[in-house]
Amino acid sequence: MPLYEYACLSCGDRFEALLRGAQAAARCPKCASSELERLVSVPRVQSASTRALTMKAARARDRQQGEERTRAQREYELSHDD
C-alpha cells in the first residue's frame, strides 16, 4: 500500500494519499477533483546536525511568538486601562 504525494491542479491543495489496489484513484480531499499531479517524494533524513538546526529554528520561532504575544497583551492592557 504505497503512500503518494499529490498536488491538485484545480485548487492547488497538496496532500498524501494511501492507495490500495490498482483500481484505486486518488481524489482531492478539499475539492474532490481527480485532476491531480503526483509529486516526487523525498525521503527525510535526520541526523544530529539536522536535529540541532531544527531545534534552533524552533527555539527562535517560539521566542518570536512569545515576544509577539507579550507585545499584544501589553497593547491590550494599555488600550483597556480604566
Secondary structure as GFF3:
##gff-version 3
##sequence-region A 1 82
A	DSSP	beta_strand	3	8	.	.	.	ID=ss1
A	DSSP	beta_strand	14	18	.	.	.	ID=ss2
A	DSSP	beta_strand	36	39	.	.	.	ID=ss3
A	DSSP	alpha_helix	48	79	.	.	.	ID=ss4
###
